[in-house]
Amino acid sequence: MSSTDAARPGAAFGPEVYAARRERAAAHAREAGLTGLLVSPGPDLAYFTGYTPPETERLTLLAIPAEGTGTTGGASVVVPLLERGDLASAPGAEGLDVVTWRDGDDEHDAAARLLAADGSYAVSDATWALHVLGLQRALPGARLTAFSDAVPTLRAVKDAAEVERLAAAGAAADAAFADVLGVAFAGRRERGGAAGRGRGLRARGGGGGGGARGGDVAAALARFLRAHGHAQVAFTLVCSGPNGADPHHDASDRVIEPGDLVVLDFGGLRDGYGSDTSRTVLVAGGTDDALADQQREVYDVVRRAQQAGLDAVRPGATCQDVDRAARAVIVDAGYGEQFVHRTGHGIGTTTHEPPYMVEGEDRPIEPGMCFSVEPGVYLPGRFGVRIEDIVVAFPPDVPDGARRLNTSTHDLQTVR
């Protein structure tokens, strides 16, 4: 469920893959009535070129014209001269037109010379305001809009190779979950030391300490994710007892108690593609029978809602249909006010991206879209329950539905 703000490309694809992606991007731009796309460092640039430059104040910008020609789509890159060598070694740089600028030059003017003075461009959402404003100054007659407004599903449909990487990331997260079931939860802290609220790849990850013995649960999860191939751990939420009623509670120094429900939400990047899964476990030894009965009741409601969300992925369905189906189960059970977030989000080279499974998103679900299905119920002061899987829509083996990329059990697991 939690988001990340950075991406790394992982093992490279071939140059023909990046060229094909740029051609598809040009088609998206034409369909949106744009002159082109302007791509800045971050997940978009990595997706189209395999290049991940340092994110500094210096401008790097990929321009993909809507009416491009040839295998490169007529794309150009504006790059600082001192970083040209790094760009040349990127797996998707072949055939790109490269324009360099030196420190002291006006880099926005350098970019503007490649663009139409009165053009209409979509700009990567992650582009620094410094550069958006600089481009507006250099091109006062141009119209700039965000990717999320103009081409929101640019990276939403995954090809077979991308689905394979997402499936491998999901399997790794499942393996980490299996490992953490062997950790003694009772008497252990969610996370040792002070708890931070950051949600980016750099803000969490549990560090190297702890693990399955003598450490905290979040550190153990992080260690297991890395052991199963994650290059980066984006988040390890451990939400025990009443903390589980806060959907984005970051692991704290609370000591986990017998009888607690514990929401685990964890993931990151493996081979350049994301994992994101949530499971809720029960700590053995509780003595409050009434609480235990309610915990199991709510858990069953959420499990049925998660299945309903998956079942809603059918030919002709829209993104909001997934939310409606899952939410209806929870509303019918009397917990509608306690389901306080959307049902899902896309995943790819970042752990959060379009499409979003939420009311009002009437975009049709397309083959190859990968997204989470993660309903939850949160009872303030008591506990929370969330179950989350990543799914792929209409794969060849399930042409009229969705296939889970997480396969760990949905049965309520009891831990020590």
C-alpha positions as CSV (number, residue, x, y, z in Angstrom):
1,M,0.0,0.0,0.0
2,S,2.8,2.4,0.8
3,S,4.4,4.5,-1.9
4,T,7.9,5.1,-3.0
5,D,9.5,8.0,-4.7
6,A,12.4,6.6,-6.6
7,A,13.2,3.8,-9.0
8,R,16.2,2.0,-10.4
9,P,16.2,0.2,-13.7
10,G,17.6,-3.2,-12.5
11,A,19.0,-5.5,-15.1
12,A,18.8,-3.8,-18.5
13,F,16.5,-4.6,-21.3
14,G,17.8,-4.5,-24.9
15,P,17.9,-1.2,-26.8
16,E,15.1,-2.3,-29.1
17,V,12.8,-2.5,-26.0
18,Y,13.5,1.1,-25.0
19,A,13.1,2.2,-28.6
20,A,9.7,0.5,-28.8
21,R,8.6,2.1,-25.6
22,R,9.5,5.5,-27.0
23,E,7.4,4.7,-30.1
24,R,4.4,3.8,-28.0
25,A,4.9,7.0,-26.0
26,A,4.8,9.0,-29.2
27,A,1.5,7.3,-30.1
28,H,0.2,8.2,-26.6
29,A,1.2,11.8,-27.3
30,R,-0.6,11.9,-30.7
31,E,-3.7,10.4,-29.2
32,A,-3.7,13.1,-26.5
33,G,-3.2,15.9,-29.1
34,L,0.3,16.8,-27.8
35,T,3.3,18.0,-29.6
36,G,5.5,15.7,-27.5
37,L,6.6,14.5,-24.1
38,L,9.3,15.9,-21.9
39,V,10.8,13.2,-19.6
40,S,13.0,14.1,-16.6
41,P,15.2,11.9,-14.3
42,G,13.2,9.4,-12.3
43,P,11.1,6.3,-13.2
44,D,10.0,7.7,-16.5
45,L,13.5,8.4,-17.8
46,A,14.7,5.0,-16.6
47,Y,11.7,3.4,-18.4
48,F,12.4,5.0,-21.7
49,T,16.2,4.9,-21.7
50,G,17.5,2.7,-18.9
51,Y,19.4,5.8,-17.7
52,T,19.3,7.0,-14.1
53,P,21.4,10.1,-13.8
54,P,22.0,11.8,-10.4
55,E,19.1,13.9,-9.5
56,T,20.7,17.3,-9.1
57,E,19.9,20.9,-10.1
58,R,21.4,20.3,-13.6
59,L,18.9,19.7,-16.3
60,T,18.6,16.3,-18.0
61,L,15.6,16.1,-20.3
62,L,14.4,13.5,-22.9
63,A,12.1,15.0,-25.6
64,I,9.9,12.5,-27.4
65,P,8.0,14.2,-30.3
66,A,4.6,12.9,-31.1
67,E,5.4,12.8,-34.8
68,G,8.7,11.1,-34.5
69,T,10.1,8.8,-37.1
70,G,12.5,5.9,-37.2
71,T,13.4,3.4,-34.5
72,T,14.3,6.1,-31.9
73,G,11.0,8.0,-32.4
74,G,13.1,11.1,-33.2
75,A,13.9,11.5,-29.5
76,S,16.5,13.8,-28.2
77,V,18.2,14.2,-24.8
78,V,19.5,17.4,-23.3
79,V,22.3,16.4,-20.8
80,P,25.1,18.2,-19.0
81,L,28.4,17.8,-20.8
82,L,30.0,16.3,-17.8
83,E,27.4,13.5,-17.8
84,R,27.4,12.6,-21.5
85,G,29.6,9.6,-20.9
86,D,27.2,8.1,-18.4
87,L,24.3,8.6,-20.9
88,A,26.2,6.9,-23.7
89,S,26.6,3.8,-21.6
90,A,22.8,3.5,-20.9
91,P,21.2,0.5,-22.5
92,G,18.5,2.6,-24.2
93,A,20.7,5.4,-25.4
94,E,21.4,4.0,-28.8
95,G,20.2,6.3,-31.6
96,L,19.2,9.2,-29.4
97,D,20.1,12.6,-30.5
98,V,22.2,14.1,-27.7
99,V,22.5,17.9,-27.0
100,T,25.0,18.9,-24.3
101,W,25.3,22.1,-22.3
102,R,28.1,23.4,-20.1
103,D,28.0,24.9,-16.7
104,G,27.2,28.6,-17.2
105,D,25.0,27.9,-20.2
106,D,21.3,28.4,-20.0
107,E,20.2,24.8,-20.1
108,H,16.5,25.7,-20.5
109,D,17.3,27.6,-23.7
110,A,19.3,24.6,-24.9
111,A,16.2,22.5,-24.4
112,A,13.9,25.1,-25.9
113,R,15.8,25.0,-29.2
114,L,14.6,21.4,-29.7
115,L,10.9,22.2,-29.0
116,A,8.1,24.0,-30.8
117,A,7.7,27.6,-29.5
118,D,3.9,27.1,-29.5
119,G,3.8,23.4,-28.8
120,S,1.8,21.5,-26.2
121,Y,3.9,19.1,-24.0
122,A,3.3,16.7,-21.2
123,V,6.0,16.8,-18.5
124,S,7.0,14.0,-16.2
125,D,5.3,14.5,-12.8
126,A,8.6,14.2,-11.0
127,T,10.2,17.2,-12.9
128,W,11.6,19.8,-10.5
129,A,9.7,23.1,-10.4
130,L,13.0,24.7,-11.1
131,H,13.0,23.2,-14.6
132,V,9.3,23.5,-15.3
133,L,9.5,27.2,-14.6
134,G,12.7,27.5,-16.6
135,L,11.1,25.9,-19.6
136,Q,8.0,28.2,-19.3
137,R,10.4,31.1,-19.3
138,A,12.3,29.8,-22.3
139,L,9.1,28.9,-24.2
140,P,6.4,31.4,-23.1
141,G,4.1,30.4,-25.9
142,A,4.2,26.6,-25.1
143,R,1.6,24.8,-23.0
144,L,2.9,22.4,-20.4
145,T,0.8,19.8,-18.5
146,A,1.6,16.8,-16.3
147,F,1.9,13.2,-17.4
148,S,-0.8,12.3,-14.9
149,D,-3.3,14.6,-16.6
150,A,-2.4,14.1,-20.2
151,V,-1.1,10.5,-20.5
152,P,-1.9,8.9,-17.2
153,T,-1.6,5.3,-18.4
154,L,1.7,5.8,-20.3
155,R,3.4,3.0,-18.3
156,A,0.3,1.3,-17.1
157,V,0.2,-1.6,-19.6
158,K,3.1,-4.0,-19.1
159,D,4.6,-6.3,-21.6
160,A,5.4,-10.0,-20.9
161,A,8.9,-9.2,-19.8
162,E,7.7,-6.6,-17.3
163,V,5.0,-9.0,-15.9
164,E,7.7,-11.6,-15.5
165,R,9.7,-9.2,-13.4
166,L,6.7,-8.2,-11.3
167,A,5.9,-11.8,-10.7
168,A,9.4,-12.5,-9.6
169,A,9.3,-9.5,-7.2
170,G,5.9,-10.8,-5.9
171,A,7.3,-14.3,-5.3
172,A,10.2,-12.8,-3.4
173,A,7.9,-10.9,-1.2
174,D,5.9,-14.0,-0.6
175,A,9.1,-15.8,0.4
176,A,9.9,-13.0,2.8
177,F,6.4,-13.3,4.4
178,A,7.0,-17.1,4.8
179,D,10.3,-16.3,6.6
180,V,8.8,-13.7,8.9
181,L,6.1,-16.1,10.1
182,G,9.0,-17.9,11.9
183,V,9.9,-14.8,13.9
184,A,8.7,-14.5,17.5
185,F,6.4,-11.4,17.5
186,A,5.3,-11.2,21.1
187,G,7.6,-9.1,23.2
188,R,9.4,-7.7,20.2
189,R,9.1,-4.1,19.0
190,E,7.6,-3.1,15.7
191,R,10.9,-1.3,15.0
192,G,13.7,-0.6,17.4
193,G,14.6,3.1,18.1
194,A,12.7,6.1,16.9
195,A,10.1,5.6,14.2
196,G,10.3,7.8,11.1
197,R,7.4,8.8,8.9
198,G,9.2,8.9,5.6
199,R,7.8,6.7,2.9
200,G,10.5,6.8,0.2
201,L,13.1,4.2,-0.7
202,R,15.7,6.2,1.2
203,A,13.5,6.6,4.4
204,R,12.9,3.0,5.3
205,G,14.4,-0.4,5.0
206,G,15.2,-1.5,8.5
207,G,18.9,-1.2,8.2
208,G,21.2,-4.1,8.7
209,G,20.7,-4.7,12.4
210,G,18.4,-7.1,14.1
211,G,16.8,-9.7,11.8
212,A,15.1,-12.8,13.0
213,R,16.9,-12.9,16.4
214,G,17.2,-10.0,18.8
215,G,16.0,-7.4,16.4
216,D,12.6,-5.9,15.6
217,V,10.0,-7.2,13.1
218,A,10.5,-4.4,10.5
219,A,14.3,-5.1,10.4
220,A,13.6,-8.8,10.0
221,L,11.2,-8.2,7.1
222,A,13.8,-5.9,5.4
223,R,16.5,-8.5,5.8
224,F,14.3,-11.2,4.3
225,L,13.3,-9.1,1.3
226,R,17.0,-8.5,0.6
227,A,17.8,-12.2,1.1
228,H,15.2,-12.9,-1.6
229,G,16.7,-10.6,-4.2
230,H,15.4,-7.1,-3.4
231,A,18.0,-4.5,-4.2
232,Q,16.0,-1.8,-2.4
233,V,13.5,-2.1,0.4
234,A,10.9,0.6,0.1
235,F,8.8,0.1,3.1
236,T,8.3,-2.3,6.0
237,L,5.1,-1.3,7.9
238,V,4.5,-3.2,11.1
239,C,1.2,-2.1,12.6
240,S,0.3,-4.0,15.8
241,G,-2.8,-3.9,17.9
242,P,-4.3,-0.3,17.9
243,N,-1.6,0.9,15.5
244,G,-3.2,-1.3,12.8
245,A,-6.1,1.0,12.7
246,D,-3.8,3.6,11.1
247,P,-3.4,2.4,7.5
248,H,-0.1,4.2,7.0
249,H,1.3,3.7,10.5
250,D,5.0,3.4,10.2
251,A,6.6,0.8,12.5
252,S,7.2,2.3,16.0
253,D,8.8,1.2,19.2
254,R,5.5,-0.3,20.5
255,V,6.0,-3.8,22.0
256,I,3.8,-6.3,20.3
257,E,1.5,-8.2,22.7
258,P,-0.1,-11.6,22.7
259,G,-3.5,-11.4,21.0
260,D,-2.6,-8.5,18.7
261,L,-3.5,-8.5,15.1
262,V,-0.5,-7.2,13.2
263,V,-0.8,-5.6,9.7
264,L,2.4,-6.2,7.7
265,D,2.8,-4.0,4.5
266,F,6.1,-4.4,2.8
267,G,7.9,-4.2,-0.6
268,G,10.5,-2.6,-2.7
269,L,12.4,-3.1,-6.0
270,R,13.7,-6.4,-7.3
271,D,15.4,-6.3,-10.7
272,G,14.0,-2.9,-11.2
273,Y,10.3,-3.8,-10.6
274,G,8.2,-3.4,-7.6
275,S,6.7,-5.6,-5.0
276,D,4.0,-4.5,-2.5
277,T,2.0,-6.9,-0.4
278,S,0.0,-6.8,2.9
279,R,-0.8,-9.6,5.2
280,T,-2.4,-9.5,8.6
281,V,-1.3,-12.0,11.3
282,L,-2.5,-12.9,14.8
283,V,-0.1,-13.2,17.7
284,A,-0.9,-16.2,19.8
285,G,-1.7,-16.1,23.5
286,G,-4.6,-13.6,23.6
287,T,-7.0,-13.9,26.4
288,D,-9.8,-11.6,25.3
289,D,-12.3,-13.9,23.6
290,A,-14.7,-11.1,22.5
291,L,-11.8,-9.3,20.8
292,A,-10.7,-12.5,19.1
293,D,-14.2,-13.1,17.8
294,Q,-14.3,-9.6,16.3
295,Q,-10.8,-9.9,14.8
296,R,-11.8,-13.1,13.0
297,E,-15.1,-11.6,11.8
298,V,-13.4,-8.5,10.4
299,Y,-10.6,-10.6,8.8
300,D,-13.2,-12.8,7.0
301,V,-14.9,-9.7,5.7
302,V,-11.7,-8.3,4.3
303,R,-10.7,-11.6,2.8
304,R,-14.1,-11.8,1.0
305,A,-13.8,-8.2,-0.2
306,Q,-10.3,-8.8,-1.6
307,Q,-11.7,-11.8,-3.6
308,A,-14.6,-9.7,-4.8
309,G,-12.2,-7.0,-6.1
310,L,-10.2,-9.6,-8.0
311,D,-13.4,-11.2,-9.4
312,A,-14.5,-7.7,-10.7
313,V,-11.7,-7.8,-13.3
314,R,-13.7,-8.8,-16.3
315,P,-13.8,-7.7,-19.9
316,G,-15.4,-4.3,-20.1
317,A,-14.7,-3.5,-16.4
318,T,-13.3,-0.2,-15.3
319,C,-10.9,0.6,-12.5
320,Q,-13.6,1.9,-10.3
321,D,-15.5,-1.4,-10.7
322,V,-12.7,-3.1,-8.6
323,D,-13.2,-0.6,-5.8
324,R,-17.0,-0.8,-6.0
325,A,-16.9,-4.6,-5.7
326,A,-14.5,-4.8,-2.8
327,R,-16.2,-1.9,-1.0
328,A,-19.7,-3.4,-1.4
329,V,-18.7,-6.4,0.7
330,I,-17.3,-4.3,3.5
331,V,-20.3,-1.9,3.4
332,D,-22.8,-4.9,3.6
333,A,-20.9,-6.1,6.6
334,G,-21.4,-2.8,8.4
335,Y,-17.8,-1.6,8.2
336,G,-18.1,0.8,5.3
337,E,-17.0,3.9,7.3
338,Q,-13.9,2.0,8.4
339,F,-12.6,1.4,4.9
340,V,-10.9,4.7,4.4
341,H,-8.7,4.4,1.3
342,R,-9.0,3.3,-2.4
343,T,-8.8,-0.4,-3.2
344,G,-5.7,-0.3,-5.3
345,H,-2.9,1.3,-7.4
346,G,-0.7,0.4,-10.3
347,I,2.8,-0.9,-9.9
348,G,5.8,-1.2,-12.2
349,T,9.2,0.5,-11.9
350,T,7.7,2.3,-8.9
351,T,5.5,0.8,-6.2
352,H,2.8,3.4,-6.8
353,E,1.7,4.6,-10.3
354,P,-1.5,4.7,-12.4
355,P,-4.0,3.2,-12.8
356,Y,-5.8,3.7,-9.5
357,M,-8.7,1.5,-8.3
358,V,-10.9,4.2,-6.9
359,E,-14.4,5.6,-7.4
360,G,-14.5,8.1,-10.3
361,E,-11.7,6.3,-12.2
362,D,-13.8,5.1,-15.2
363,R,-10.8,4.1,-17.3
364,P,-11.2,0.6,-18.8
365,I,-8.9,-2.1,-17.4
366,E,-6.6,-3.2,-20.2
367,P,-4.7,-6.5,-20.7
368,G,-1.3,-6.2,-19.1
369,M,-2.3,-3.6,-16.4
370,C,-0.8,-4.6,-13.1
371,F,-2.2,-3.2,-9.8
372,S,-2.9,-4.0,-6.2
373,V,-6.2,-5.1,-4.7
374,E,-6.0,-4.2,-1.0
375,P,-9.2,-3.5,0.9
376,G,-9.0,-3.0,4.6
377,V,-11.0,-2.3,7.7
378,Y,-9.6,-0.1,10.5
379,L,-11.2,0.2,13.9
380,P,-9.7,3.1,15.9
381,G,-8.2,2.1,19.2
382,R,-8.6,-1.6,18.5
383,F,-7.0,-3.1,15.4
384,G,-6.9,-3.1,11.6
385,V,-6.9,-5.7,8.8
386,R,-5.6,-5.4,5.3
387,I,-4.9,-8.1,2.6
388,E,-3.1,-7.0,-0.5
389,D,-2.0,-8.8,-3.7
390,I,-0.6,-7.5,-6.9
391,V,-2.6,-8.8,-9.9
392,V,-2.2,-8.7,-13.7
393,A,-5.3,-8.2,-15.8
394,F,-6.2,-10.5,-18.7
395,P,-2.9,-12.5,-19.0
396,P,-2.8,-15.2,-21.6
397,D,-3.6,-17.9,-19.1
398,V,-6.6,-15.9,-17.7
399,P,-7.9,-14.0,-20.7
400,D,-11.2,-13.0,-19.0
401,G,-9.9,-12.2,-15.6
402,A,-6.9,-11.4,-13.4
403,R,-4.1,-13.5,-12.0
404,R,-2.5,-12.9,-8.6
405,L,1.2,-12.3,-8.6
406,N,1.2,-12.9,-4.9
407,T,0.3,-16.5,-3.9
408,S,0.9,-16.6,-0.2
409,T,-2.1,-17.8,1.8
410,H,-5.0,-15.6,2.7
411,D,-5.8,-17.8,5.7
412,L,-5.2,-16.0,9.0
413,Q,-1.8,-17.0,10.2
414,T,-0.9,-17.3,13.8
415,V,2.6,-16.3,15.0
416,R,4.4,-16.6,18.3
